[in-house]
Amino acid sequence: MNEQTYLSIITDLANQLANKLINEAEFKARLIESQQETAQLIKELEIYRSVLESDKDLKDLFEEVKNKNEVNA
């Protein structure tokens, strides 16, 4: 093979590697965002549960509405 062929191969490999690294970085960033959103949702859910547990009437009302929605779903 001549030098031009080697340069073409190296350029192609470099482009493939760059694209794979960019995709990997994007997936990692999206994973981190998803993990942060999940953690935030879990915190909010814990707050809702805490409020419901602190007020029996509110919890009973919640259960009543939840059960109605399950029947309609």
PDB file as gemmi writes it, atoms N, CA and C in Angstrom:
CRYST1    1.000    1.000    1.000  90.00  90.00  90.00 P 1                      
ATOM      1  N   MET A   1       0.839  -1.184   0.000  1.00  0.00           N  
ATOM      2  CA  MET A   1       0.000   0.000   0.000  1.00  0.00           C  
ATOM      3  C   MET A   1       0.879   1.240   0.000  1.00  0.00           C  
ATOM      4  N   ASN A   2       0.331   2.241  -0.603  1.00  0.00           N  
ATOM      5  CA  ASN A   2       1.108   3.476  -0.645  1.00  0.00           C  
ATOM      6  C   ASN A   2       0.725   4.415   0.508  1.00  0.00           C  
ATOM      7  N   GLU A   3       1.445   5.491   0.613  1.00  0.00           N  
ATOM      8  CA  GLU A   3       1.257   6.431   1.723  1.00  0.00           C  
ATOM      9  C   GLU A   3      -0.154   7.025   1.726  1.00  0.00           C  
ATOM     10  N   GLN A   4      -0.691   7.317   0.565  1.00  0.00           N  
ATOM     11  CA  GLN A   4      -2.037   7.891   0.462  1.00  0.00           C  
ATOM     12  C   GLN A   4      -3.096   6.927   1.027  1.00  0.00           C  
ATOM     13  N   THR A   5      -2.919   5.648   0.753  1.00  0.00           N  
ATOM     14  CA  THR A   5      -3.841   4.639   1.266  1.00  0.00           C  
ATOM     15  C   THR A   5      -3.769   4.596   2.786  1.00  0.00           C  
ATOM     16  N   TYR A   6      -2.541   4.600   3.332  1.00  0.00           N  
ATOM     17  CA  TYR A   6      -2.384   4.598   4.787  1.00  0.00           C  
ATOM     18  C   TYR A   6      -3.022   5.835   5.409  1.00  0.00           C  
ATOM     19  N   LEU A   7      -2.823   6.983   4.817  1.00  0.00           N  
ATOM     20  CA  LEU A   7      -3.419   8.222   5.327  1.00  0.00           C  
ATOM     21  C   LEU A   7      -4.946   8.142   5.296  1.00  0.00           C  
ATOM     22  N   SER A   8      -5.467   7.573   4.248  1.00  0.00           N  
ATOM     23  CA  SER A   8      -6.916   7.424   4.125  1.00  0.00           C  
ATOM     24  C   SER A   8      -7.452   6.486   5.213  1.00  0.00           C  
ATOM     25  N   ILE A   9      -6.755   5.390   5.449  1.00  0.00           N  
ATOM     26  CA  ILE A   9      -7.157   4.439   6.500  1.00  0.00           C  
ATOM     27  C   ILE A   9      -7.101   5.101   7.869  1.00  0.00           C  
ATOM     28  N   ILE A  10      -6.009   5.781   8.157  1.00  0.00           N  
ATOM     29  CA  ILE A  10      -5.837   6.443   9.455  1.00  0.00           C  
ATOM     30  C   ILE A  10      -6.901   7.517   9.659  1.00  0.00           C  
ATOM     31  N   THR A  11      -7.187   8.278   8.628  1.00  0.00           N  
ATOM     32  CA  THR A  11      -8.209   9.322   8.719  1.00  0.00           C  
ATOM     33  C   THR A  11      -9.575   8.711   9.001  1.00  0.00           C  
ATOM     34  N   ASP A  12      -9.888   7.627   8.292  1.00  0.00           N  
ATOM     35  CA  ASP A  12     -11.169   6.961   8.497  1.00  0.00           C  
ATOM     36  C   ASP A  12     -11.274   6.409   9.920  1.00  0.00           C  
ATOM     37  N   LEU A  13     -10.218   5.771  10.400  1.00  0.00           N  
ATOM     38  CA  LEU A  13     -10.226   5.238  11.764  1.00  0.00           C  
ATOM     39  C   LEU A  13     -10.349   6.353  12.803  1.00  0.00           C  
ATOM     40  N   ALA A  14      -9.666   7.439  12.573  1.00  0.00           N  
ATOM     41  CA  ALA A  14      -9.730   8.576  13.500  1.00  0.00           C  
ATOM     42  C   ALA A  14     -11.146   9.141  13.546  1.00  0.00           C  
ATOM     43  N   ASN A  15     -11.790   9.241  12.403  1.00  0.00           N  
ATOM     44  CA  ASN A  15     -13.168   9.739  12.364  1.00  0.00           C  
ATOM     45  C   ASN A  15     -14.121   8.787  13.074  1.00  0.00           C  
ATOM     46  N   GLN A  16     -13.947   7.491  12.850  1.00  0.00           N  
ATOM     47  CA  GLN A  16     -14.795   6.505  13.523  1.00  0.00           C  
ATOM     48  C   GLN A  16     -14.625   6.584  15.038  1.00  0.00           C  
ATOM     49  N   LEU A  17     -13.374   6.682  15.479  1.00  0.00           N  
ATOM     50  CA  LEU A  17     -13.086   6.771  16.907  1.00  0.00           C  
ATOM     51  C   LEU A  17     -13.701   8.038  17.506  1.00  0.00           C  
ATOM     52  N   ALA A  18     -13.528   9.154  16.804  1.00  0.00           N  
ATOM     53  CA  ALA A  18     -14.083  10.417  17.291  1.00  0.00           C  
ATOM     54  C   ALA A  18     -15.604  10.316  17.428  1.00  0.00           C  
ATOM     55  N   ASN A  19     -16.254   9.748  16.440  1.00  0.00           N  
ATOM     56  CA  ASN A  19     -17.713   9.599  16.489  1.00  0.00           C  
ATOM     57  C   ASN A  19     -18.141   8.709  17.642  1.00  0.00           C  
ATOM     58  N   LYS A  20     -17.416   7.626  17.860  1.00  0.00           N  
ATOM     59  CA  LYS A  20     -17.757   6.726  18.966  1.00  0.00           C  
ATOM     60  C   LYS A  20     -17.557   7.423  20.322  1.00  0.00           C  
ATOM     61  N   LEU A  21     -16.498   8.196  20.454  1.00  0.00           N  
ATOM     62  CA  LEU A  21     -16.250   8.911  21.704  1.00  0.00           C  
ATOM     63  C   LEU A  21     -17.309   9.975  21.956  1.00  0.00           C  
ATOM     64  N   ILE A  22     -17.729  10.656  20.908  1.00  0.00           N  
ATOM     65  CA  ILE A  22     -18.783  11.667  21.047  1.00  0.00           C  
ATOM     66  C   ILE A  22     -20.084  10.998  21.489  1.00  0.00           C  
ATOM     67  N   ASN A  23     -20.429   9.887  20.864  1.00  0.00           N  
ATOM     68  CA  ASN A  23     -21.643   9.162  21.240  1.00  0.00           C  
ATOM     69  C   ASN A  23     -21.568   8.679  22.683  1.00  0.00           C  
ATOM     70  N   GLU A  24     -20.411   8.167  23.074  1.00  0.00           N  
ATOM     71  CA  GLU A  24     -20.235   7.696  24.452  1.00  0.00           C  
ATOM     72  C   GLU A  24     -20.406   8.843  25.438  1.00  0.00           C  
ATOM     73  N   ALA A  25     -19.817   9.983  25.141  1.00  0.00           N  
ATOM     74  CA  ALA A  25     -19.929  11.139  26.029  1.00  0.00           C  
ATOM     75  C   ALA A  25     -21.384  11.602  26.128  1.00  0.00           C  
ATOM     76  N   GLU A  26     -22.088  11.577  25.009  1.00  0.00           N  
ATOM     77  CA  GLU A  26     -23.494  11.969  25.016  1.00  0.00           C  
ATOM     78  C   GLU A  26     -24.321  11.011  25.875  1.00  0.00           C  
ATOM     79  N   PHE A  27     -24.100   9.709  25.718  1.00  0.00           N  
ATOM     80  CA  PHE A  27     -24.841   8.727  26.513  1.00  0.00           C  
ATOM     81  C   PHE A  27     -24.535   8.878  28.000  1.00  0.00           C  
ATOM     82  N   LYS A  28     -23.275   9.143  28.342  1.00  0.00           N  
ATOM     83  CA  LYS A  28     -22.928   9.342  29.747  1.00  0.00           C  
ATOM     84  C   LYS A  28     -23.636  10.568  30.311  1.00  0.00           C  
ATOM     85  N   ALA A  29     -23.660  11.653  29.541  1.00  0.00           N  
ATOM     86  CA  ALA A  29     -24.326  12.878  29.989  1.00  0.00           C  
ATOM     87  C   ALA A  29     -25.818  12.634  30.182  1.00  0.00           C  
ATOM     88  N   ARG A  30     -26.429  11.912  29.242  1.00  0.00           N  
ATOM     89  CA  ARG A  30     -27.862  11.614  29.375  1.00  0.00           C  
ATOM     90  C   ARG A  30     -28.132  10.703  30.572  1.00  0.00           C  
ATOM     91  N   LEU A  31     -27.242   9.767  30.823  1.00  0.00           N  
ATOM     92  CA  LEU A  31     -27.390   8.884  31.978  1.00  0.00           C  
ATOM     93  C   LEU A  31     -27.337   9.683  33.269  1.00  0.00           C  
ATOM     94  N   ILE A  32     -26.376  10.588  33.368  1.00  0.00           N  
ATOM     95  CA  ILE A  32     -26.246  11.413  34.568  1.00  0.00           C  
ATOM     96  C   ILE A  32     -27.495  12.268  34.763  1.00  0.00           C  
ATOM     97  N   GLU A  33     -27.993  12.865  33.682  1.00  0.00           N  
ATOM     98  CA  GLU A  33     -29.220  13.664  33.769  1.00  0.00           C  
ATOM     99  C   GLU A  33     -30.392  12.805  34.241  1.00  0.00           C  
ATOM    100  N   SER A  34     -30.505  11.617  33.690  1.00  0.00           N  
ATOM    101  CA  SER A  34     -31.599  10.713  34.069  1.00  0.00           C  
ATOM    102  C   SER A  34     -31.489  10.307  35.534  1.00  0.00           C  
ATOM    103  N   GLN A  35     -30.277  10.042  35.981  1.00  0.00           N  
ATOM    104  CA  GLN A  35     -30.076   9.669  37.385  1.00  0.00           C  
ATOM    105  C   GLN A  35     -30.438  10.827  38.312  1.00  0.00           C  
ATOM    106  N   GLN A  36     -30.083  12.041  37.919  1.00  0.00           N  
ATOM    107  CA  GLN A  36     -30.416  13.205  38.732  1.00  0.00           C  
ATOM    108  C   GLN A  36     -31.924  13.435  38.769  1.00  0.00           C  
ATOM    109  N   GLU A  37     -32.582  13.291  37.630  1.00  0.00           N  
ATOM    110  CA  GLU A  37     -34.038  13.442  37.585  1.00  0.00           C  
ATOM    111  C   GLU A  37     -34.718  12.369  38.432  1.00  0.00           C  
ATOM    112  N   THR A  38     -34.221  11.151  38.360  1.00  0.00           N  
ATOM    113  CA  THR A  38     -34.779  10.057  39.150  1.00  0.00           C  
ATOM    114  C   THR A  38     -34.614  10.347  40.637  1.00  0.00           C  
ATOM    115  N   ALA A  39     -33.454  10.820  41.031  1.00  0.00           N  
ATOM    116  CA  ALA A  39     -33.213  11.143  42.442  1.00  0.00           C  
ATOM    117  C   ALA A  39     -34.167  12.245  42.907  1.00  0.00           C  
ATOM    118  N   GLN A  40     -34.389  13.246  42.064  1.00  0.00           N  
ATOM    119  CA  GLN A  40     -35.307  14.331  42.414  1.00  0.00           C  
ATOM    120  C   GLN A  40     -36.736  13.809  42.557  1.00  0.00           C  
ATOM    121  N   LEU A  41     -37.149  12.944  41.640  1.00  0.00           N  
ATOM    122  CA  LEU A  41     -38.501  12.370  41.715  1.00  0.00           C  
ATOM    123  C   LEU A  41     -38.677  11.515  42.963  1.00  0.00           C  
ATOM    124  N   ILE A  42     -37.642  10.784  43.326  1.00  0.00           N  
ATOM    125  CA  ILE A  42     -37.709   9.967  44.545  1.00  0.00           C  
ATOM    126  C   ILE A  42     -37.860  10.866  45.772  1.00  0.00           C  
ATOM    127  N   LYS A  43     -37.124  11.979  45.802  1.00  0.00           N  
ATOM    128  CA  LYS A  43     -37.252  12.913  46.927  1.00  0.00           C  
ATOM    129  C   LYS A  43     -38.666  13.466  47.016  1.00  0.00           C  
ATOM    130  N   GLU A  44     -39.220  13.851  45.854  1.00  0.00           N  
ATOM    131  CA  GLU A  44     -40.583  14.380  45.846  1.00  0.00           C  
ATOM    132  C   GLU A  44     -41.586  13.323  46.301  1.00  0.00           C  
ATOM    133  N   LEU A  45     -41.415  12.104  45.840  1.00  0.00           N  
ATOM    134  CA  LEU A  45     -42.301  11.012  46.241  1.00  0.00           C  
ATOM    135  C   LEU A  45     -42.228  10.790  47.746  1.00  0.00           C  
ATOM    136  N   GLU A  46     -41.029  10.842  48.304  1.00  0.00           N  
ATOM    137  CA  GLU A  46     -40.866  10.673  49.748  1.00  0.00           C  
ATOM    138  C   GLU A  46     -41.580  11.785  50.518  1.00  0.00           C  
ATOM    139  N   ILE A  47     -41.549  12.996  49.971  1.00  0.00           N  
ATOM    140  CA  ILE A  47     -42.249  14.118  50.610  1.00  0.00           C  
ATOM    141  C   ILE A  47     -43.751  13.868  50.596  1.00  0.00           C  
ATOM    142  N   TYR A  48     -44.284  13.458  49.425  1.00  0.00           N  
ATOM    143  CA  TYR A  48     -45.720  13.168  49.337  1.00  0.00           C  
ATOM    144  C   TYR A  48     -46.122  12.065  50.311  1.00  0.00           C  
ATOM    145  N   ARG A  49     -45.325  11.027  50.360  1.00  0.00           N  
ATOM    146  CA  ARG A  49     -45.628   9.921  51.274  1.00  0.00           C  
ATOM    147  C   ARG A  49     -45.595  10.387  52.723  1.00  0.00           C  
ATOM    148  N   SER A  50     -44.627  11.215  53.052  1.00  0.00           N  
ATOM    149  CA  SER A  50     -44.502  11.733  54.403  1.00  0.00           C  
ATOM    150  C   SER A  50     -45.729  12.562  54.785  1.00  0.00           C  
ATOM    151  N   VAL A  51     -46.179  13.400  53.857  1.00  0.00           N  
ATOM    152  CA  VAL A  51     -47.364  14.222  54.119  1.00  0.00           C  
ATOM    153  C   VAL A  51     -48.584  13.328  54.318  1.00  0.00           C  
ATOM    154  N   LEU A  52     -48.746  12.342  53.439  1.00  0.00           N  
ATOM    155  CA  LEU A  52     -49.896  11.438  53.573  1.00  0.00           C  
ATOM    156  C   LEU A  52     -49.859  10.675  54.892  1.00  0.00           C  
ATOM    157  N   GLU A  53     -48.672  10.230  55.283  1.00  0.00           N  
ATOM    158  CA  GLU A  53     -48.547   9.476  56.530  1.00  0.00           C  
ATOM    159  C   GLU A  53     -48.811  10.347  57.756  1.00  0.00           C  
ATOM    160  N   SER A  54     -48.618  11.646  57.620  1.00  0.00           N  
ATOM    161  CA  SER A  54     -48.785  12.536  58.773  1.00  0.00           C  
ATOM    162  C   SER A  54     -50.238  12.947  58.996  1.00  0.00           C  
ATOM    163  N   ASP A  55     -51.107  12.668  58.021  1.00  0.00           N  
ATOM    164  CA  ASP A  55     -52.499  13.100  58.132  1.00  0.00           C  
ATOM    165  C   ASP A  55     -53.421  11.965  57.690  1.00  0.00           C  
ATOM    166  N   LYS A  56     -54.054  11.322  58.680  1.00  0.00           N  
ATOM    167  CA  LYS A  56     -54.886  10.153  58.379  1.00  0.00           C  
ATOM    168  C   LYS A  56     -56.048  10.500  57.449  1.00  0.00           C  
ATOM    169  N   ASP A  57     -56.704  11.640  57.687  1.00  0.00           N  
ATOM    170  CA  ASP A  57     -57.837  12.026  56.835  1.00  0.00           C  
ATOM    171  C   ASP A  57     -57.390  12.239  55.388  1.00  0.00           C  
ATOM    172  N   LEU A  58     -56.252  12.882  55.241  1.00  0.00           N  
ATOM    173  CA  LEU A  58     -55.726  13.113  53.902  1.00  0.00           C  
ATOM    174  C   LEU A  58     -55.361  11.788  53.236  1.00  0.00           C  
ATOM    175  N   LYS A  59     -54.781  10.885  54.007  1.00  0.00           N  
ATOM    176  CA  LYS A  59     -54.415   9.577  53.456  1.00  0.00           C  
ATOM    177  C   LYS A  59     -55.664   8.793  53.050  1.00  0.00           C  
ATOM    178  N   ASP A  60     -56.690   8.840  53.879  1.00  0.00           N  
ATOM    179  CA  ASP A  60     -57.934   8.149  53.541  1.00  0.00           C  
ATOM    180  C   ASP A  60     -58.547   8.726  52.267  1.00  0.00           C  
ATOM    181  N   LEU A  61     -58.544  10.045  52.170  1.00  0.00           N  
ATOM    182  CA  LEU A  61     -59.068  10.693  50.964  1.00  0.00           C  
ATOM    183  C   LEU A  61     -58.254  10.296  49.739  1.00  0.00           C  
ATOM    184  N   PHE A  62     -56.948  10.271  49.909  1.00  0.00           N  
ATOM    185  CA  PHE A  62     -56.068   9.860  48.806  1.00  0.00           C  
ATOM    186  C   PHE A  62     -56.399   8.439  48.366  1.00  0.00           C  
ATOM    187  N   GLU A  63     -56.527   7.538  49.316  1.00  0.00           N  
ATOM    188  CA  GLU A  63     -56.834   6.141  48.998  1.00  0.00           C  
ATOM    189  C   GLU A  63     -58.186   6.028  48.296  1.00  0.00           C  
ATOM    190  N   GLU A  64     -59.152   6.816  48.755  1.00  0.00           N  
ATOM    191  CA  GLU A  64     -60.476   6.794  48.128  1.00  0.00           C  
ATOM    192  C   GLU A  64     -60.394   7.245  46.670  1.00  0.00           C  
ATOM    193  N   VAL A  65     -59.705   8.340  46.430  1.00  0.00           N  
ATOM    194  CA  VAL A  65     -59.570   8.849  45.061  1.00  0.00           C  
ATOM    195  C   VAL A  65     -58.753   7.879  44.210  1.00  0.00           C  
ATOM    196  N   LYS A  66     -57.718   7.343  44.790  1.00  0.00           N  
ATOM    197  CA  LYS A  66     -56.886   6.371  44.061  1.00  0.00           C  
ATOM    198  C   LYS A  66     -57.708   5.165  43.636  1.00  0.00           C  
ATOM    199  N   ASN A  67     -58.510   4.667  44.540  1.00  0.00           N  
ATOM    200  CA  ASN A  67     -59.341   3.500  44.227  1.00  0.00           C  
ATOM    201  C   ASN A  67     -60.380   3.817  43.157  1.00  0.00           C  
ATOM    202  N   LYS A  68     -60.943   5.003  43.195  1.00  0.00           N  
ATOM    203  CA  LYS A  68     -61.896   5.419  42.148  1.00  0.00           C  
ATOM    204  C   LYS A  68     -61.209   5.463  40.793  1.00  0.00           C  
ATOM    205  N   ASN A  69     -60.001   6.002  40.756  1.00  0.00           N  
ATOM    206  CA  ASN A  69     -59.260   6.111  39.505  1.00  0.00           C  
ATOM    207  C   ASN A  69     -58.877   4.743  38.971  1.00  0.00           C  
ATOM    208  N   GLU A  70     -58.604   3.797  39.861  1.00  0.00           N  
ATOM    209  CA  GLU A  70     -58.266   2.442  39.413  1.00  0.00           C  
ATOM    210  C   GLU A  70     -59.467   1.776  38.761  1.00  0.00           C  
ATOM    211  N   VAL A  71     -60.654   2.061  39.259  1.00  0.00           N  
ATOM    212  CA  VAL A  71     -61.860   1.482  38.678  1.00  0.00           C  
ATOM    213  C   VAL A  71     -62.104   2.077  37.301  1.00  0.00           C  
ATOM    214  N   ASN A  72     -61.851   3.375  37.135  1.00  0.00           N  
ATOM    215  CA  ASN A  72     -62.083   4.043  35.854  1.00  0.00           C  
ATOM    216  C   ASN A  72     -60.994   3.758  34.830  1.00  0.00           C  
ATOM    217  N   ALA A  73     -59.838   3.321  35.293  1.00  0.00           N  
ATOM    218  CA  ALA A  73     -58.704   3.125  34.371  1.00  0.00           C  
ATOM    219  C   ALA A  73     -58.883   1.912  33.494  1.00  0.00           C  
TER     220      ALA A  73                                                      
END                                                                             
